[in-house]
Amino acid sequence: MKPDLEYTGHARDVIQERSLPEDWIRDTLSEPDRVEMGSDGNTHYIKAISQNEGRMLRVVVNERVEPNRVVTLFFDRRLGRKQ
């Protein structure tokens, strides 16, 4: 993950609407619990957020553009919680 990063309008809206701390996003990108490649070529960074009851934050990044672009982010209910 490169340090240069921009957010789509959708990603910025989600951050604001859900009051997601920047630390959670930064930690997910720098120290993910796991990384997956999406079928669309985007990289999915996933991390359990202990400050949010262990819910799994998924940050989807398009790394094929410069700077890398956060497309969306959400707590992935399909993954449950890390105990």
PyMOL Python script that loads the backbone (N, CA, C, O; Angstrom):
from pymol import cmd

cmd.read_pdbstr("""\
ATOM      1  N   MET A   1       0.850  -1.183   0.000  1.00  0.00           N
ATOM      2  CA  MET A   1       0.000   0.000   0.000  1.00  0.00           C
ATOM      3  C   MET A   1       0.888   1.235   0.000  1.00  0.00           C
ATOM      4  O   MET A   1       1.762   1.383   0.854  1.00  0.00           O
ATOM      5  N   LYS A   2       0.663   2.097  -0.938  1.00  0.00           N
ATOM      6  CA  LYS A   2       1.464   3.310  -1.050  1.00  0.00           C
ATOM      7  C   LYS A   2       0.916   4.399  -0.131  1.00  0.00           C
ATOM      8  O   LYS A   2      -0.282   4.437   0.149  1.00  0.00           O
ATOM      9  N   PRO A   3       1.795   5.279   0.335  1.00  0.00           N
ATOM     10  CA  PRO A   3       1.344   6.343   1.238  1.00  0.00           C
ATOM     11  C   PRO A   3       0.441   7.362   0.545  1.00  0.00           C
ATOM     12  O   PRO A   3      -0.432   7.943   1.189  1.00  0.00           O
ATOM     13  N   ASP A   4       0.638   7.592  -0.772  1.00  0.00           N
ATOM     14  CA  ASP A   4      -0.221   8.518  -1.493  1.00  0.00           C
ATOM     15  C   ASP A   4      -1.571   7.859  -1.707  1.00  0.00           C
ATOM     16  O   ASP A   4      -1.663   6.779  -2.291  1.00  0.00           O
ATOM     17  N   LEU A   5      -2.610   8.514  -1.233  1.00  0.00           N
ATOM     18  CA  LEU A   5      -3.933   7.897  -1.233  1.00  0.00           C
ATOM     19  C   LEU A   5      -4.981   8.978  -1.384  1.00  0.00           C
ATOM     20  O   LEU A   5      -4.869  10.051  -0.791  1.00  0.00           O
ATOM     21  N   GLU A   6      -5.996   8.694  -2.174  1.00  0.00           N
ATOM     22  CA  GLU A   6      -7.131   9.601  -2.259  1.00  0.00           C
ATOM     23  C   GLU A   6      -8.400   8.797  -2.036  1.00  0.00           C
ATOM     24  O   GLU A   6      -8.403   7.572  -2.153  1.00  0.00           O
ATOM     25  N   TYR A   7      -9.472   9.496  -1.714  1.00  0.00           N
ATOM     26  CA  TYR A   7     -10.748   8.858  -1.421  1.00  0.00           C
ATOM     27  C   TYR A   7     -11.774   9.273  -2.462  1.00  0.00           C
ATOM     28  O   TYR A   7     -11.827  10.439  -2.854  1.00  0.00           O
ATOM     29  N   THR A   8     -12.590   8.325  -2.912  1.00  0.00           N
ATOM     30  CA  THR A   8     -13.696   8.683  -3.790  1.00  0.00           C
ATOM     31  C   THR A   8     -14.718   9.471  -2.966  1.00  0.00           C
ATOM     32  O   THR A   8     -14.680   9.448  -1.735  1.00  0.00           O
ATOM     33  N   GLY A   9     -15.618  10.158  -3.642  1.00  0.00           N
ATOM     34  CA  GLY A   9     -16.685  10.872  -2.938  1.00  0.00           C
ATOM     35  C   GLY A   9     -17.500   9.924  -2.087  1.00  0.00           C
ATOM     36  O   GLY A   9     -17.885  10.259  -0.967  1.00  0.00           O
ATOM     37  N   HIS A  10     -17.765   8.730  -2.620  1.00  0.00           N
ATOM     38  CA  HIS A  10     -18.529   7.733  -1.859  1.00  0.00           C
ATOM     39  C   HIS A  10     -17.808   7.365  -0.569  1.00  0.00           C
ATOM     40  O   HIS A  10     -18.425   7.313   0.495  1.00  0.00           O
ATOM     41  N   ALA A  11     -16.500   7.108  -0.657  1.00  0.00           N
ATOM     42  CA  ALA A  11     -15.725   6.730   0.530  1.00  0.00           C
ATOM     43  C   ALA A  11     -15.748   7.854   1.564  1.00  0.00           C
ATOM     44  O   ALA A  11     -15.921   7.598   2.756  1.00  0.00           O
ATOM     45  N   ARG A  12     -15.576   9.087   1.117  1.00  0.00           N
ATOM     46  CA  ARG A  12     -15.623  10.228   2.053  1.00  0.00           C
ATOM     47  C   ARG A  12     -16.998  10.322   2.719  1.00  0.00           C
ATOM     48  O   ARG A  12     -17.091  10.593   3.917  1.00  0.00           O
ATOM     49  N   ASP A  13     -18.064  10.098   1.948  1.00  0.00           N
ATOM     50  CA  ASP A  13     -19.423  10.138   2.515  1.00  0.00           C
ATOM     51  C   ASP A  13     -19.596   9.072   3.591  1.00  0.00           C
ATOM     52  O   ASP A  13     -20.157   9.343   4.652  1.00  0.00           O
ATOM     53  N   VAL A  14     -19.113   7.858   3.317  1.00  0.00           N
ATOM     54  CA  VAL A  14     -19.233   6.754   4.279  1.00  0.00           C
ATOM     55  C   VAL A  14     -18.487   7.091   5.565  1.00  0.00           C
ATOM     56  O   VAL A  14     -19.003   6.875   6.661  1.00  0.00           O
ATOM     57  N   ILE A  15     -17.269   7.623   5.429  1.00  0.00           N
ATOM     58  CA  ILE A  15     -16.469   7.982   6.607  1.00  0.00           C
ATOM     59  C   ILE A  15     -17.217   9.003   7.462  1.00  0.00           C
ATOM     60  O   ILE A  15     -17.280   8.877   8.685  1.00  0.00           O
ATOM     61  N   GLN A  16     -17.774   9.998   6.812  1.00  0.00           N
ATOM     62  CA  GLN A  16     -18.484  11.050   7.536  1.00  0.00           C
ATOM     63  C   GLN A  16     -19.792  10.533   8.140  1.00  0.00           C
ATOM     64  O   GLN A  16     -20.068  10.779   9.314  1.00  0.00           O
ATOM     65  N   GLU A  17     -20.595   9.823   7.354  1.00  0.00           N
ATOM     66  CA  GLU A  17     -21.896   9.331   7.825  1.00  0.00           C
ATOM     67  C   GLU A  17     -21.761   8.386   9.010  1.00  0.00           C
ATOM     68  O   GLU A  17     -22.592   8.391   9.918  1.00  0.00           O
ATOM     69  N   ARG A  18     -20.707   7.575   8.992  1.00  0.00           N
ATOM     70  CA  ARG A  18     -20.533   6.557  10.040  1.00  0.00           C
ATOM     71  C   ARG A  18     -19.514   6.976  11.082  1.00  0.00           C
ATOM     72  O   ARG A  18     -19.199   6.205  11.989  1.00  0.00           O
ATOM     73  N   SER A  19     -19.001   8.181  10.963  1.00  0.00           N
ATOM     74  CA  SER A  19     -18.018   8.723  11.913  1.00  0.00           C
ATOM     75  C   SER A  19     -16.857   7.750  12.141  1.00  0.00           C
ATOM     76  O   SER A  19     -16.494   7.455  13.280  1.00  0.00           O
ATOM     77  N   LEU A  20     -16.288   7.263  11.049  1.00  0.00           N
ATOM     78  CA  LEU A  20     -15.185   6.308  11.148  1.00  0.00           C
ATOM     79  C   LEU A  20     -13.881   7.060  11.406  1.00  0.00           C
ATOM     80  O   LEU A  20     -13.501   7.924  10.616  1.00  0.00           O
ATOM     81  N   PRO A  21     -13.201   6.743  12.492  1.00  0.00           N
ATOM     82  CA  PRO A  21     -11.931   7.401  12.794  1.00  0.00           C
ATOM     83  C   PRO A  21     -10.860   7.085  11.743  1.00  0.00           C
ATOM     84  O   PRO A  21     -10.756   5.955  11.267  1.00  0.00           O
ATOM     85  N   GLU A  22     -10.089   8.078  11.401  1.00  0.00           N
ATOM     86  CA  GLU A  22      -9.023   7.909  10.423  1.00  0.00           C
ATOM     87  C   GLU A  22      -8.020   6.851  10.875  1.00  0.00           C
ATOM     88  O   GLU A  22      -7.444   6.149  10.044  1.00  0.00           O
ATOM     89  N   ASP A  23      -7.807   6.731  12.193  1.00  0.00           N
ATOM     90  CA  ASP A  23      -6.883   5.720  12.729  1.00  0.00           C
ATOM     91  C   ASP A  23      -7.298   4.317  12.305  1.00  0.00           C
ATOM     92  O   ASP A  23      -6.446   3.501  11.954  1.00  0.00           O
ATOM     93  N   TRP A  24      -8.603   4.025  12.333  1.00  0.00           N
ATOM     94  CA  TRP A  24      -9.074   2.693  11.970  1.00  0.00           C
ATOM     95  C   TRP A  24      -8.757   2.392  10.515  1.00  0.00           C
ATOM     96  O   TRP A  24      -8.357   1.276  10.182  1.00  0.00           O
ATOM     97  N   ILE A  25      -8.930   3.367   9.662  1.00  0.00           N
ATOM     98  CA  ILE A  25      -8.666   3.192   8.231  1.00  0.00           C
ATOM     99  C   ILE A  25      -7.168   3.013   8.007  1.00  0.00           C
ATOM    100  O   ILE A  25      -6.743   2.098   7.301  1.00  0.00           O
ATOM    101  N   ARG A  26      -6.377   3.886   8.607  1.00  0.00           N
ATOM    102  CA  ARG A  26      -4.917   3.823   8.469  1.00  0.00           C
ATOM    103  C   ARG A  26      -4.380   2.482   8.987  1.00  0.00           C
ATOM    104  O   ARG A  26      -3.529   1.865   8.348  1.00  0.00           O
ATOM    105  N   ASP A  27      -4.882   2.033  10.152  1.00  0.00           N
ATOM    106  CA  ASP A  27      -4.429   0.757  10.713  1.00  0.00           C
ATOM    107  C   ASP A  27      -4.814  -0.416   9.811  1.00  0.00           C
ATOM    108  O   ASP A  27      -4.037  -1.355   9.639  1.00  0.00           O
ATOM    109  N   THR A  28      -6.009  -0.358   9.240  1.00  0.00           N
ATOM    110  CA  THR A  28      -6.459  -1.434   8.355  1.00  0.00           C
ATOM    111  C   THR A  28      -5.567  -1.516   7.124  1.00  0.00           C
ATOM    112  O   THR A  28      -5.239  -2.611   6.668  1.00  0.00           O
ATOM    113  N   LEU A  29      -5.176  -0.375   6.587  1.00  0.00           N
ATOM    114  CA  LEU A  29      -4.334  -0.363   5.397  1.00  0.00           C
ATOM    115  C   LEU A  29      -2.882  -0.718   5.695  1.00  0.00           C
ATOM    116  O   LEU A  29      -2.220  -1.354   4.875  1.00  0.00           O
ATOM    117  N   SER A  30      -2.384  -0.315   6.852  1.00  0.00           N
ATOM    118  CA  SER A  30      -0.968  -0.553   7.155  1.00  0.00           C
ATOM    119  C   SER A  30      -0.715  -1.909   7.827  1.00  0.00           C
ATOM    120  O   SER A  30       0.349  -2.502   7.646  1.00  0.00           O
ATOM    121  N   GLU A  31      -1.684  -2.394   8.597  1.00  0.00           N
ATOM    122  CA  GLU A  31      -1.515  -3.663   9.312  1.00  0.00           C
ATOM    123  C   GLU A  31      -2.785  -4.511   9.225  1.00  0.00           C
ATOM    124  O   GLU A  31      -3.404  -4.803  10.248  1.00  0.00           O
ATOM    125  N   PRO A  32      -3.176  -4.905   8.015  1.00  0.00           N
ATOM    126  CA  PRO A  32      -4.414  -5.689   7.865  1.00  0.00           C
ATOM    127  C   PRO A  32      -4.268  -7.087   8.468  1.00  0.00           C
ATOM    128  O   PRO A  32      -3.169  -7.639   8.539  1.00  0.00           O
ATOM    129  N   ASP A  33      -5.403  -7.645   8.899  1.00  0.00           N
ATOM    130  CA  ASP A  33      -5.413  -9.043   9.333  1.00  0.00           C
ATOM    131  C   ASP A  33      -5.324  -9.956   8.113  1.00  0.00           C
ATOM    132  O   ASP A  33      -4.768 -11.052   8.176  1.00  0.00           O
ATOM    133  N   ARG A  34      -5.883  -9.478   7.004  1.00  0.00           N
ATOM    134  CA  ARG A  34      -5.747 -10.212   5.748  1.00  0.00           C
ATOM    135  C   ARG A  34      -6.005  -9.275   4.577  1.00  0.00           C
ATOM    136  O   ARG A  34      -6.612  -8.213   4.718  1.00  0.00           O
ATOM    137  N   VAL A  35      -5.520  -9.709   3.412  1.00  0.00           N
ATOM    138  CA  VAL A  35      -5.674  -8.948   2.176  1.00  0.00           C
ATOM    139  C   VAL A  35      -6.231  -9.899   1.123  1.00  0.00           C
ATOM    140  O   VAL A  35      -5.762 -11.028   0.980  1.00  0.00           O
ATOM    141  N   GLU A  36      -7.237  -9.429   0.388  1.00  0.00           N
ATOM    142  CA  GLU A  36      -7.849 -10.236  -0.663  1.00  0.00           C
ATOM    143  C   GLU A  36      -7.869  -9.426  -1.956  1.00  0.00           C
ATOM    144  O   GLU A  36      -7.982  -8.200  -1.932  1.00  0.00           O
ATOM    145  N   MET A  37      -7.760 -10.122  -3.073  1.00  0.00           N
ATOM    146  CA  MET A  37      -7.926  -9.480  -4.377  1.00  0.00           C
ATOM    147  C   MET A  37      -9.365  -9.705  -4.820  1.00  0.00           C
ATOM    148  O   MET A  37      -9.847 -10.837  -4.859  1.00  0.00           O
ATOM    149  N   GLY A  38     -10.043  -8.610  -5.154  1.00  0.00           N
ATOM    150  CA  GLY A  38     -11.410  -8.710  -5.636  1.00  0.00           C
ATOM    151  C   GLY A  38     -11.439  -9.121  -7.097  1.00  0.00           C
ATOM    152  O   GLY A  38     -10.443  -8.981  -7.807  1.00  0.00           O
ATOM    153  N   SER A  39     -12.575  -9.625  -7.545  1.00  0.00           N
ATOM    154  CA  SER A  39     -12.718 -10.040  -8.941  1.00  0.00           C
ATOM    155  C   SER A  39     -12.593  -8.857  -9.894  1.00  0.00           C
ATOM    156  O   SER A  39     -12.319  -9.040 -11.080  1.00  0.00           O
ATOM    157  N   ASP A  40     -12.792  -7.644  -9.380  1.00  0.00           N
ATOM    158  CA  ASP A  40     -12.679  -6.432 -10.196  1.00  0.00           C
ATOM    159  C   ASP A  40     -11.269  -5.860 -10.191  1.00  0.00           C
ATOM    160  O   ASP A  40     -11.033  -4.801 -10.772  1.00  0.00           O
ATOM    161  N   GLY A  41     -10.332  -6.539  -9.547  1.00  0.00           N
ATOM    162  CA  GLY A  41      -8.949  -6.084  -9.507  1.00  0.00           C
ATOM    163  C   GLY A  41      -8.622  -5.164  -8.348  1.00  0.00           C
ATOM    164  O   GLY A  41      -7.466  -4.774  -8.179  1.00  0.00           O
ATOM    165  N   ASN A  42      -9.617  -4.809  -7.546  1.00  0.00           N
ATOM    166  CA  ASN A  42      -9.367  -3.972  -6.373  1.00  0.00           C
ATOM    167  C   ASN A  42      -8.821  -4.822  -5.233  1.00  0.00           C
ATOM    168  O   ASN A  42      -9.111  -6.014  -5.139  1.00  0.00           O
ATOM    169  N   THR A  43      -8.026  -4.196  -4.368  1.00  0.00           N
ATOM    170  CA  THR A  43      -7.448  -4.877  -3.211  1.00  0.00           C
ATOM    171  C   THR A  43      -8.310  -4.586  -1.992  1.00  0.00           C
ATOM    172  O   THR A  43      -8.658  -3.435  -1.727  1.00  0.00           O
ATOM    173  N   HIS A  44      -8.655  -5.645  -1.246  1.00  0.00           N
ATOM    174  CA  HIS A  44      -9.496  -5.531  -0.057  1.00  0.00           C
ATOM    175  C   HIS A  44      -8.635  -5.754   1.175  1.00  0.00           C
ATOM    176  O   HIS A  44      -8.084  -6.838   1.366  1.00  0.00           O
ATOM    177  N   TYR A  45      -8.520  -4.735   2.005  1.00  0.00           N
ATOM    178  CA  TYR A  45      -7.787  -4.814   3.267  1.00  0.00           C
ATOM    179  C   TYR A  45      -8.810  -5.027   4.373  1.00  0.00           C
ATOM    180  O   TYR A  45      -9.801  -4.302   4.458  1.00  0.00           O
ATOM    181  N   ILE A  46      -8.568  -6.023   5.221  1.00  0.00           N
ATOM    182  CA  ILE A  46      -9.547  -6.398   6.243  1.00  0.00           C
ATOM    183  C   ILE A  46      -8.859  -6.460   7.596  1.00  0.00           C
ATOM    184  O   ILE A  46      -7.780  -7.035   7.742  1.00  0.00           O
ATOM    185  N   LYS A  47      -9.515  -5.849   8.591  1.00  0.00           N
ATOM    186  CA  LYS A  47      -8.940  -5.844   9.944  1.00  0.00           C
ATOM    187  C   LYS A  47     -10.059  -5.819  10.974  1.00  0.00           C
ATOM    188  O   LYS A  47     -11.054  -5.114  10.807  1.00  0.00           O
ATOM    189  N   ALA A  48      -9.887  -6.593  12.040  1.00  0.00           N
ATOM    190  CA  ALA A  48     -10.794  -6.543  13.188  1.00  0.00           C
ATOM    191  C   ALA A  48     -10.511  -5.270  13.968  1.00  0.00           C
ATOM    192  O   ALA A  48      -9.361  -4.971  14.290  1.00  0.00           O
ATOM    193  N   ILE A  49     -11.558  -4.528  14.267  1.00  0.00           N
ATOM    194  CA  ILE A  49     -11.419  -3.273  15.002  1.00  0.00           C
ATOM    195  C   ILE A  49     -11.875  -3.515  16.441  1.00  0.00           C
ATOM    196  O   ILE A  49     -13.072  -3.582  16.723  1.00  0.00           O
ATOM    197  N   SER A  50     -10.912  -3.645  17.335  1.00  0.00           N
ATOM    198  CA  SER A  50     -11.238  -3.979  18.731  1.00  0.00           C
ATOM    199  C   SER A  50     -12.094  -2.897  19.377  1.00  0.00           C
ATOM    200  O   SER A  50     -12.924  -3.198  20.235  1.00  0.00           O
ATOM    201  N   GLN A  51     -11.904  -1.641  18.977  1.00  0.00           N
ATOM    202  CA  GLN A  51     -12.685  -0.542  19.549  1.00  0.00           C
ATOM    203  C   GLN A  51     -14.143  -0.563  19.077  1.00  0.00           C
ATOM    204  O   GLN A  51     -14.967   0.208  19.570  1.00  0.00           O
ATOM    205  N   ASN A  52     -14.457  -1.434  18.133  1.00  0.00           N
ATOM    206  CA  ASN A  52     -15.825  -1.575  17.634  1.00  0.00           C
ATOM    207  C   ASN A  52     -16.269  -3.039  17.749  1.00  0.00           C
ATOM    208  O   ASN A  52     -16.792  -3.625  16.800  1.00  0.00           O
ATOM    209  N   GLU A  53     -16.048  -3.603  18.922  1.00  0.00           N
ATOM    210  CA  GLU A  53     -16.492  -4.955  19.272  1.00  0.00           C
ATOM    211  C   GLU A  53     -15.944  -6.027  18.336  1.00  0.00           C
ATOM    212  O   GLU A  53     -16.591  -7.051  18.116  1.00  0.00           O
ATOM    213  N   GLY A  54     -14.750  -5.793  17.783  1.00  0.00           N
ATOM    214  CA  GLY A  54     -14.115  -6.791  16.932  1.00  0.00           C
ATOM    215  C   GLY A  54     -14.707  -6.908  15.541  1.00  0.00           C
ATOM    216  O   GLY A  54     -14.392  -7.848  14.811  1.00  0.00           O
ATOM    217  N   ARG A  55     -15.559  -5.969  15.164  1.00  0.00           N
ATOM    218  CA  ARG A  55     -16.138  -6.019  13.817  1.00  0.00           C
ATOM    219  C   ARG A  55     -15.032  -5.867  12.783  1.00  0.00           C
ATOM    220  O   ARG A  55     -14.029  -5.192  13.016  1.00  0.00           O
ATOM    221  N   MET A  56     -15.237  -6.512  11.633  1.00  0.00           N
ATOM    222  CA  MET A  56     -14.228  -6.550  10.577  1.00  0.00           C
ATOM    223  C   MET A  56     -14.435  -5.405   9.596  1.00  0.00           C
ATOM    224  O   MET A  56     -15.438  -5.355   8.884  1.00  0.00           O
ATOM    225  N   LEU A  57     -13.471  -4.483   9.569  1.00  0.00           N
ATOM    226  CA  LEU A  57     -13.518  -3.354   8.646  1.00  0.00           C
ATOM    227  C   LEU A  57     -12.860  -3.775   7.330  1.00  0.00           C
ATOM    228  O   LEU A  57     -11.736  -4.275   7.313  1.00  0.00           O
ATOM    229  N   ARG A  58     -13.581  -3.563   6.237  1.00  0.00           N
ATOM    230  CA  ARG A  58     -13.070  -3.861   4.902  1.00  0.00           C
ATOM    231  C   ARG A  58     -12.873  -2.527   4.174  1.00  0.00           C
ATOM    232  O   ARG A  58     -13.812  -1.746   4.026  1.00  0.00           O
ATOM    233  N   VAL A  59     -11.646  -2.281   3.728  1.00  0.00           N
ATOM    234  CA  VAL A  59     -11.313  -1.075   2.977  1.00  0.00           C
ATOM    235  C   VAL A  59     -10.907  -1.530   1.577  1.00  0.00           C
ATOM    236  O   VAL A  59      -9.938  -2.273   1.417  1.00  0.00           O
ATOM    237  N   VAL A  60     -11.649  -1.082   0.569  1.00  0.00           N
ATOM    238  CA  VAL A  60     -11.427  -1.502  -0.815  1.00  0.00           C
ATOM    239  C   VAL A  60     -10.652  -0.403  -1.538  1.00  0.00           C
ATOM    240  O   VAL A  60     -11.080   0.750  -1.585  1.00  0.00           O
ATOM    241  N   VAL A  61      -9.497  -0.787  -2.103  1.00  0.00           N
ATOM    242  CA  VAL A  61      -8.589   0.183  -2.714  1.00  0.00           C
ATOM    243  C   VAL A  61      -8.297  -0.204  -4.167  1.00  0.00           C
ATOM    244  O   VAL A  61      -7.981  -1.355  -4.470  1.00  0.00           O
ATOM    245  N   ASN A  62      -8.411   0.778  -5.045  1.00  0.00           N
ATOM    246  CA  ASN A  62      -7.982   0.616  -6.432  1.00  0.00           C
ATOM    247  C   ASN A  62      -6.519   1.033  -6.478  1.00  0.00           C
ATOM    248  O   ASN A  62      -6.204   2.219  -6.385  1.00  0.00           O
ATOM    249  N   GLU A  63      -5.627   0.059  -6.619  1.00  0.00           N
ATOM    250  CA  GLU A  63      -4.196   0.324  -6.628  1.00  0.00           C
ATOM    251  C   GLU A  63      -3.636   0.426  -8.047  1.00  0.00           C
ATOM    252  O   GLU A  63      -2.424   0.520  -8.241  1.00  0.00           O
ATOM    253  N   ARG A  64      -4.528   0.405  -9.029  1.00  0.00           N
ATOM    254  CA  ARG A  64      -4.089   0.499 -10.420  1.00  0.00           C
ATOM    255  C   ARG A  64      -4.000   1.942 -10.892  1.00  0.00           C
ATOM    256  O   ARG A  64      -3.603   2.202 -12.028  1.00  0.00           O
ATOM    257  N   VAL A  65      -4.364   2.875 -10.030  1.00  0.00           N
ATOM    258  CA  VAL A  65      -4.303   4.296 -10.383  1.00  0.00           C
ATOM    259  C   VAL A  65      -3.335   4.998  -9.440  1.00  0.00           C
ATOM    260  O   VAL A  65      -3.067   4.518  -8.339  1.00  0.00           O
ATOM    261  N   GLU A  66      -2.820   6.128  -9.880  1.00  0.00           N
ATOM    262  CA  GLU A  66      -1.939   6.945  -9.035  1.00  0.00           C
ATOM    263  C   GLU A  66      -2.627   8.268  -8.757  1.00  0.00           C
ATOM    264  O   GLU A  66      -3.043   8.923  -9.712  1.00  0.00           O
ATOM    265  N   PRO A  67      -2.775   8.700  -7.531  1.00  0.00           N
ATOM    266  CA  PRO A  67      -2.482   7.900  -6.339  1.00  0.00           C
ATOM    267  C   PRO A  67      -3.528   6.815  -6.166  1.00  0.00           C
ATOM    268  O   PRO A  67      -4.599   6.864  -6.772  1.00  0.00           O
ATOM    269  N   ASN A  68      -3.202   5.820  -5.322  1.00  0.00           N
ATOM    270  CA  ASN A  68      -4.153   4.759  -5.011  1.00  0.00           C
ATOM    271  C   ASN A  68      -5.430   5.393  -4.491  1.00  0.00           C
ATOM    272  O   ASN A  68      -5.393   6.438  -3.842  1.00  0.00           O
ATOM    273  N   ARG A  69      -6.570   4.754  -4.778  1.00  0.00           N
ATOM    274  CA  ARG A  69      -7.858   5.348  -4.445  1.00  0.00           C
ATOM    275  C   ARG A  69      -8.695   4.396  -3.580  1.00  0.00           C
ATOM    276  O   ARG A  69      -8.949   3.252  -3.959  1.00  0.00           O
ATOM    277  N   VAL A  70      -9.121   4.897  -2.401  1.00  0.00           N
ATOM    278  CA  VAL A  70     -10.070   4.149  -1.566  1.00  0.00           C
ATOM    279  C   VAL A  70     -11.428   4.281  -2.231  1.00  0.00           C
ATOM    280  O   VAL A  70     -11.967   5.380  -2.359  1.00  0.00           O
ATOM    281  N   VAL A  71     -11.974   3.149  -2.653  1.00  0.00           N
ATOM    282  CA  VAL A  71     -13.241   3.120  -3.367  1.00  0.00           C
ATOM    283  C   VAL A  71     -14.408   3.120  -2.391  1.00  0.00           C
ATOM    284  O   VAL A  71     -15.360   3.884  -2.545  1.00  0.00           O
ATOM    285  N   THR A  72     -14.324   2.257  -1.388  1.00  0.00           N
ATOM    286  CA  THR A  72     -15.373   2.150  -0.381  1.00  0.00           C
ATOM    287  C   THR A  72     -14.797   1.493   0.861  1.00  0.00           C
ATOM    288  O   THR A  72     -13.694   0.948   0.832  1.00  0.00           O
ATOM    289  N   LEU A  73     -15.537   1.546   1.934  1.00  0.00           N
ATOM    290  CA  LEU A  73     -15.159   0.864   3.166  1.00  0.00           C
ATOM    291  C   LEU A  73     -16.423   0.591   3.964  1.00  0.00           C
ATOM    292  O   LEU A  73     -17.376   1.369   3.937  1.00  0.00           O
ATOM    293  N   PHE A  74     -16.410  -0.530   4.676  1.00  0.00           N
ATOM    294  CA  PHE A  74     -17.595  -0.921   5.435  1.00  0.00           C
ATOM    295  C   PHE A  74     -17.234  -2.026   6.412  1.00  0.00           C
ATOM    296  O   PHE A  74     -16.229  -2.720   6.259  1.00  0.00           O
ATOM    297  N   PHE A  75     -18.085  -2.169   7.421  1.00  0.00           N
ATOM    298  CA  PHE A  75     -17.949  -3.290   8.338  1.00  0.00           C
ATOM    299  C   PHE A  75     -18.649  -4.469   7.691  1.00  0.00           C
ATOM    300  O   PHE A  75     -19.854  -4.433   7.443  1.00  0.00           O
ATOM    301  N   ASP A  76     -17.876  -5.518   7.419  1.00  0.00           N
ATOM    302  CA  ASP A  76     -18.355  -6.670   6.650  1.00  0.00           C
ATOM    303  C   ASP A  76     -19.057  -7.649   7.577  1.00  0.00           C
ATOM    304  O   ASP A  76     -18.407  -8.407   8.298  1.00  0.00           O
ATOM    305  N   ARG A  77     -20.369  -7.631   7.556  1.00  0.00           N
ATOM    306  CA  ARG A  77     -21.158  -8.509   8.433  1.00  0.00           C
ATOM    307  C   ARG A  77     -20.979  -9.994   8.085  1.00  0.00           C
ATOM    308  O   ARG A  77     -21.162 -10.863   8.938  1.00  0.00           O
ATOM    309  N   ARG A  78     -20.627 -10.271   6.845  1.00  0.00           N
ATOM    310  CA  ARG A  78     -20.436 -11.674   6.445  1.00  0.00           C
ATOM    311  C   ARG A  78     -19.261 -12.310   7.192  1.00  0.00           C
ATOM    312  O   ARG A  78     -19.218 -13.527   7.369  1.00  0.00           O
ATOM    313  N   LEU A  79     -18.324 -11.494   7.622  1.00  0.00           N
ATOM    314  CA  LEU A  79     -17.129 -12.020   8.297  1.00  0.00           C
ATOM    315  C   LEU A  79     -17.306 -12.136   9.804  1.00  0.00           C
ATOM    316  O   LEU A  79     -16.453 -12.703  10.487  1.00  0.00           O
ATOM    317  N   GLY A  80     -18.396 -11.610  10.322  1.00  0.00           N
ATOM    318  CA  GLY A  80     -18.640 -11.687  11.757  1.00  0.00           C
ATOM    319  C   GLY A  80     -17.689 -10.809  12.551  1.00  0.00           C
ATOM    320  O   GLY A  80     -17.289  -9.732  12.108  1.00  0.00           O
ATOM    321  N   ARG A  81     -17.335 -11.293  13.737  1.00  0.00           N
ATOM    322  CA  ARG A  81     -16.470 -10.547  14.640  1.00  0.00           C
ATOM    323  C   ARG A  81     -15.313 -11.418  15.080  1.00  0.00           C
ATOM    324  O   ARG A  81     -15.421 -12.642  15.145  1.00  0.00           O
ATOM    325  N   LYS A  82     -14.211 -10.769  15.380  1.00  0.00           N
ATOM    326  CA  LYS A  82     -13.058 -11.487  15.925  1.00  0.00           C
ATOM    327  C   LYS A  82     -13.156 -11.418  17.443  1.00  0.00           C
ATOM    328  O   LYS A  82     -13.261 -10.338  18.023  1.00  0.00           O
ATOM    329  N   GLN A  83     -13.123 -12.540  18.050  1.00  0.00           N
ATOM    330  CA  GLN A  83     -13.284 -12.619  19.498  1.00  0.00           C
ATOM    331  C   GLN A  83     -11.977 -12.392  20.207  1.00  0.00           C
ATOM    332  O   GLN A  83     -11.928 -12.423  21.436  1.00  0.00           O
TER     333      GLN A  83
END
""", "prot")
cmd.dss("prot")
cmd.show_as("cartoon", "prot")
cmd.util.cbc("prot")
cmd.orient("prot")
